[in-house]
Amino acid sequence: MKKIFVMSSVHQWNDGRIFYKEASSLAQKFKVQLHALADFELAKKNGVDIYGLPRYKKRYLRPINWLRLLWRALIARADVYHFHDPELIPLGLVLKVFGRRVVFDMHEDYTDAIKHKQWIPRVMRGWVSKAYNYLEKICCRFFDAVIFAELAYKDSYHSVNVRQEDILNYPVFHYQYISRGHTDTRFNLVYAGTISETRGAVQMLEALHLVLRSGTMAHLYLIGPIYQAGLEEKLKRMVNSLKLNGSVTLTGRVTPEEVYSYYSRADIGLALLHPVENNTKSLVTKLFEYMSAGIPVLASNFPSWQSLLSEVGAGVTVDPLNPEAIASEIRYLADNPAIRSQMGKHGCSAYRTRFNWQSEEKKLWDLYRVLLSRQ
């Protein structure tokens, strides 16, 4: 059986895209090793052999894991090496020198994302972004394939001579895994994903404050990790100063199964990302997850998001930088349960027929058949 070596030095082993979607799907047809951050050395799940890497709090120690991955990759003698982080591009090039098949899985527009990285000095972000963009395109020419998680990511790759494939990040979970109709008397709002200021964390708290002041009993669940330095303390100060104690739950990182347990009690799914380029040209996974769970969506008023939600009838959009407008839309949806129910049904129907992982899984298998047929 052909062997696939999947690796990440940034993501946890149970990352939704890496493990639950791609690695688990590939394991149905190939022998798959996944090497990623974990608090164990070896485990097996969904047919995938999972090899843990330690998480280093200090960024300058991360190259230790790069060397670990290189050593493991070379002794594994896999048929295809599939990596998920731009920092592993040099490792991918080394593997190409050894004649191995290499796939780069691009999760986001890294060129734009660099402009908003807090750990890079602000005055250097533009230069680092341009340098990365130039070098990445040169390096990608040496790989056997580049996978894009979003259609918009490949707009600037037309001149790059490499096989390109869109494997979109549609949900793998089905609506049958959750039960709708919670008995909580509060109006529950949920946001799932990395929590940051550019993803609307501050505006969500400010809007919640206004909703509570208007007399609507609401609760906000912020589900996901906080990597931005100092943000968790800032949000907790806001909770205290706005008197939101008891109305906000910060869960930290949870498993995909646990995310859907929160969806089961949610009345609205929030996707209030700020209008930065990496957000405006992406259709974030949470939009489709909310649809799969039958939750109406309140999202940023980016043109592509407006078009999607309007076409499907699964939610409404609003200026993500305006807490008053956000609060107004929340109150509107809270006061109209029939409209919410209709939006949830429309979204769930669109998920079942269009926006599910099964269609992307077939594209992933087809790509691997082509790669493995090459000599």
C-alpha positions in Angstrom: 0.0 0.0 0.0 1.3 3.5 -0.9 2.5 5.6 2.1 1.6 9.2 2.6 3.6 11.4 5.0 1.6 14.4 6.3 3.3 17.0 8.4 2.8 20.3 10.3 5.1 22.1 12.8 2.3 24.6 13.6 -1.0 22.8 13.9 -2.3 20.4 16.5 -2.7 16.8 15.3 -6.5 17.1 15.5 -6.7 20.1 13.3 -10.0 20.0 11.4 -8.6 20.3 7.9 -5.4 18.3 8.4 -6.6 15.3 10.4 -10.4 15.1 10.3 -10.6 15.9 6.6 -7.5 15.2 4.5 -5.6 12.6 6.6 -8.7 10.7 7.5 -9.9 10.7 3.8 -6.5 9.6 2.5 -6.3 6.8 5.1 -9.3 5.2 3.4 -7.0 4.4 0.4 -3.4 4.7 1.6 -1.2 4.2 4.6 -1.0 7.6 6.3 1.4 9.0 8.8 0.5 12.3 10.4 3.3 14.2 12.2 2.0 17.3 14.1 1.9 18.9 17.5 0.6 16.6 20.2 1.0 15.7 23.9 1.7 12.1 23.0 4.4 10.2 21.0 2.2 7.8 19.0 -1.5 7.2 18.6 -3.8 5.8 15.9 -7.2 7.1 15.0 -9.4 6.9 11.9 -6.8 4.6 10.4 -4.1 7.4 10.7 -0.8 6.7 12.5 -0.2 9.9 14.5 3.3 10.9 15.6 3.4 13.7 18.1 5.7 16.7 18.1 6.4 18.9 21.2 5.0 22.4 21.2 7.6 25.0 22.0 6.4 28.3 23.6 9.5 30.1 22.3 9.3 30.7 18.6 13.0 30.5 18.1 12.9 26.8 19.3 10.6 25.7 16.5 13.4 24.8 14.1 14.1 21.8 16.4 10.8 20.4 15.1 11.8 21.1 11.5 14.9 18.9 12.0 12.8 16.2 13.6 10.4 16.3 10.7 13.2 16.1 8.2 14.8 13.1 9.9 11.4 11.3 10.2 10.6 12.1 6.6 13.8 10.8 5.2 13.6 7.5 7.1 9.9 7.0 6.3 10.5 6.6 2.6 7.0 7.7 1.8 5.5 7.9 -1.7 4.2 11.5 -1.1 5.1 14.2 1.4 2.2 16.6 2.2 3.1 19.6 4.3 0.8 22.4 5.7 3.0 25.3 6.8 5.0 27.9 4.9 7.8 27.5 7.3 8.3 24.0 6.0 9.0 25.1 2.4 12.7 24.6 2.9 12.1 21.1 4.2 10.0 20.4 1.1 12.8 21.6 -1.1 15.3 19.3 0.6 12.9 16.4 0.0 12.8 17.3 -3.7 16.6 17.1 -3.8 16.2 13.5 -2.6 13.7 12.9 -5.4 10.6 12.7 -3.3 7.0 13.8 -4.4 6.0 16.9 -2.4 2.7 18.7 -1.9 2.2 22.1 -0.3 -1.2 22.6 1.2 -1.9 26.4 1.4 -4.4 27.2 4.2 -4.5 30.9 3.7 -3.1 33.8 1.7 0.2 34.0 3.6 1.5 37.0 1.7 -1.4 39.1 3.2 -1.4 37.3 6.5 2.2 38.4 7.2 1.0 42.0 7.1 -1.0 41.3 10.3 1.4 39.1 12.3 1.8 40.7 15.7 5.2 39.1 16.3 6.7 40.9 13.2 7.7 44.5 13.8 5.1 46.7 12.1 7.7 48.6 10.0 9.0 45.3 8.6 5.8 43.6 7.7 5.4 45.1 4.2 9.0 44.1 3.3 8.7 40.6 4.8 5.4 40.1 2.9 6.9 41.1 -0.4 10.0 38.9 0.1 7.9 35.9 1.1 5.6 36.4 -1.9 8.6 36.4 -4.3 10.4 33.4 -2.7 7.2 31.3 -2.3 6.4 31.4 -6.0 9.9 30.4 -6.9 9.8 27.5 -4.5 6.4 26.3 -5.5 7.7 25.6 -9.0 9.8 22.7 -7.6 6.9 20.9 -5.9 4.6 18.3 -7.4 1.4 20.1 -6.5 0.0 23.1 -4.5 -3.4 22.8 -2.9 -5.5 25.8 -2.2 -8.0 25.9 0.6 -9.8 28.8 -1.0 -10.6 29.6 -4.6 -9.2 33.2 -4.3 -5.8 32.1 -3.1 -4.6 31.0 -6.6 -5.5 34.3 -8.3 -1.8 35.3 -8.2 -0.4 31.9 -9.1 -1.4 31.7 -12.8 2.2 32.2 -13.9 3.5 29.5 -11.5 4.2 26.3 -13.4 3.0 23.7 -10.9 -0.1 21.5 -10.7 -2.7 23.4 -8.7 -5.8 22.0 -7.0 -8.6 23.5 -5.0 -9.5 21.4 -2.0 -12.0 23.6 -0.3 -12.5 23.6 3.5 -16.1 22.5 3.6 -17.3 20.8 6.8 -17.0 17.0 7.3 -19.6 16.8 10.0 -23.2 16.3 9.1 -26.2 18.0 10.7 -27.3 14.6 12.1 -24.5 14.8 14.6 -26.2 17.5 16.6 -29.7 18.0 18.0 -31.3 21.3 17.5 -33.9 22.9 19.8 -32.1 23.7 23.1 -34.1 24.6 26.2 -31.9 27.5 27.3 -34.0 30.6 27.8 -31.1 32.9 26.8 -30.4 33.9 23.2 -27.1 32.2 22.5 -24.5 33.6 20.1 -21.6 31.5 19.0 -18.2 32.3 17.3 -15.9 29.4 16.5 -12.3 29.7 15.3 -9.1 31.5 16.3 -10.0 34.5 18.5 -8.3 37.7 17.6 -9.0 41.4 17.2 -9.0 41.2 13.4 -11.7 38.4 13.7 -14.0 40.7 15.6 -13.4 39.8 19.3 -13.7 43.3 20.6 -16.8 44.2 18.5 -18.6 41.0 19.6 -18.2 42.0 23.3 -19.3 45.6 22.6 -22.3 44.4 20.7 -23.3 41.9 23.4 -23.2 44.7 25.9 -25.6 46.8 23.8 -27.9 43.8 23.3 -28.1 43.1 27.1 -28.8 46.8 27.8 -31.8 46.6 25.4 -33.3 43.9 27.6 -32.5 40.8 25.4 -31.0 38.0 27.6 -28.1 36.8 25.5 -25.0 34.7 26.0 -21.8 34.7 23.8 -19.7 31.6 23.4 -16.2 32.3 22.0 -14.9 28.9 21.0 -11.3 28.6 20.1 -7.7 29.4 21.0 -6.2 32.9 21.6 -2.7 33.3 20.2 -2.5 37.1 20.0 -0.3 38.3 22.8 -2.2 40.1 25.6 -5.6 39.7 24.0 -7.0 37.2 26.5 -6.3 39.7 29.4 -7.8 42.5 27.3 -11.0 40.6 26.7 -11.3 39.7 30.4 -10.9 43.3 31.3 -13.7 44.2 28.8 -16.0 41.6 30.3 -15.5 43.1 33.7 -15.8 46.8 32.6 -18.9 46.1 30.5 -20.5 44.0 33.2 -20.6 40.9 31.0 -19.7 38.4 33.7 -21.9 35.4 33.3 -22.8 36.3 29.8 -19.5 35.3 28.0 -17.8 31.9 27.8 -14.2 31.6 26.6 -13.7 27.9 25.9 -10.2 27.8 24.6 -9.3 25.2 22.1 -11.8 22.3 21.9 -12.2 19.3 19.6 -14.4 19.5 16.5 -17.0 17.2 18.2 -17.2 19.7 21.1 -17.6 22.6 18.7 -20.7 21.0 17.4 -22.1 20.5 20.9 -21.9 24.3 21.3 -23.6 24.7 17.9 -26.5 22.6 19.2 -27.3 25.3 21.7 -26.7 28.3 19.4 -29.3 30.6 18.0 -26.9 32.6 15.8 -23.4 31.9 14.4 -21.2 35.0 14.2 -18.5 35.6 11.6 -17.6 39.3 12.1 -14.1 39.4 10.7 -12.5 42.7 9.9 -12.1 43.9 6.3 -8.5 43.0 5.8 -7.5 41.4 2.4 -7.0 37.9 3.7 -10.5 37.9 5.1 -12.4 39.8 2.3 -11.4 37.4 -0.4 -11.9 34.2 1.6 -15.1 32.2 2.4 -14.2 31.1 5.9 -15.0 27.6 7.0 -17.2 28.7 9.9 -19.9 30.0 7.4 -20.3 26.5 6.1 -20.1 24.9 9.6 -22.9 27.1 10.8 -25.0 26.1 7.8 -24.2 22.4 8.4 -25.5 22.8 12.0 -28.7 24.6 10.9 -27.7 27.9 12.5 -28.5 31.3 10.9 -25.4 33.4 10.2 -24.6 37.0 11.1 -21.5 37.8 9.0 -19.3 40.7 7.8 -20.8 42.6 4.8 -18.0 41.6 2.4 -19.3 41.3 -1.2 -18.6 37.6 -1.6 -20.1 36.8 1.8 -23.2 38.9 1.1 -23.6 37.1 -2.3 -23.3 33.7 -0.7 -25.7 34.3 2.2 -28.2 36.1 0.0 -28.2 33.3 -2.6 -28.6 30.6 0.0 -30.9 32.5 2.3 -28.8 31.4 5.3 -28.2 34.7 7.1 -27.6 38.4 7.1 -24.6 40.7 6.9 -23.5 43.8 8.7 -20.6 46.2 9.1 -18.2 44.2 11.4 -16.6 47.4 12.8 -20.0 48.8 14.0 -21.1 47.3 17.3 -24.4 49.3 17.2 -25.3 47.8 13.8 -24.2 44.3 15.0 -26.4 44.6 18.1 -29.4 45.8 16.0 -29.1 42.7 13.7 -28.8 40.4 16.7 -32.0 41.9 18.2 -33.8 41.6 14.9 -33.0 37.9 14.7 -33.8 37.4 18.3 -37.2 38.9 17.8 -38.0 36.8 14.7 -37.6 33.1 15.4 -39.5 32.1 12.3 -37.0 33.9 10.1 -34.1 32.3 12.0 -35.7 28.9 11.5 -36.0 29.4 7.8 -32.5 30.6 7.5 -31.2 27.6 9.4 -33.1 25.2 7.1 -31.9 26.9 3.9 -28.3 26.7 5.2 -28.6 23.1 6.1 -30.0 22.2 2.7 -27.2 24.1 1.0 -24.6 22.2 3.1 -26.2 18.8 2.2 -26.3 19.4 -1.5 -23.3 21.7 -2.2 -20.9 22.6 0.6 -19.8 19.3 2.1 -16.5 17.5 2.4 -17.5 14.6 0.3 -17.1 16.5 -2.9 -13.7 17.8 -1.9 -12.6 14.3 -0.8 -13.0 13.0 -4.3 -10.8 15.8 -5.7 -8.1 14.9 -3.1 -8.2 11.2 -4.1 -8.0 12.2 -7.8 -5.0 14.4 -7.2 -3.2 11.6 -5.4 -4.0 9.1 -8.1 -2.3 11.5 -10.6 0.7 12.1 -8.3 1.3 8.4 -7.6 1.0 7.5 -11.3 4.0 9.7 -12.1 7.4 7.9 -12.3 
